[in-house]
């Protein structure tokens, strides 16, 4: 649940998260490194839910959920 004091993400922020999801989804699926993709996501302070809230493609988010 998002805090009431947290402002909504801007379009640019959402696009940035979509790019992160694309790159990490590729790392997890095509390069067979799902653990590394999860570590990078966590190091950025993000979750799959954050990426989904930004409107990422299911194709990019699914490999990150498999853990």
N, C-alpha and C positions, 0 to 999 in steps of 0.2 A: 504494500500500500504506500502510495506516495504522500509525503508530508504536505500539509496545507501551505507551508511556507516555501516549498520548492516551486519555482516557476515552471511552466510547461516548456518543453524543448523547442528550440527554434527549428526552422526548416533545415538550416545548415547543420545543426547538431544531429538531426535525424539522418541526413545524408551521410554524415561522418560515421554514424553507427551502422548504417547499411553497408558502407564500404568495409568496415571492420568485420561485419558478419560474413560478407562475401569472401574476404581473405581467409578468415579462420575456418569457414566452411570448406573452402578449397584445401586448406592444410589438413583438416580432419578427414576428409573423404578421399580426395585424389592422391594425397601424399601419405595417407594412412597414419596420421599423427594426431588422433583425437585427444590424447592426454596432453600433448603440447598445446593444442588449441585451447583446451580448457584452462591450462595454466596461464596462458597469455590473457585470456578473457578475465580471469580472476585478478591478474596483476594490474589490469586496467581498471579494476573496481567495478566491473560490469557483470551482468548475468544474462542468461538467455532471455529472461523475461524483459530486461531492458532493451535488448535487440528487437524482440517481438513488438514491444510498445512503439518502437521507432518505425515499424512497418517493413521489416526485412522479409525477403522472400522465404517461403517455407523450405525451398531447396537449400538455402544457405543455413537456416537455423536447425534443421533436423540433425545433421551430423554432430552438432554441438550438444544435442540432448542425449545422445547415445553415450552413456558412461556407466 
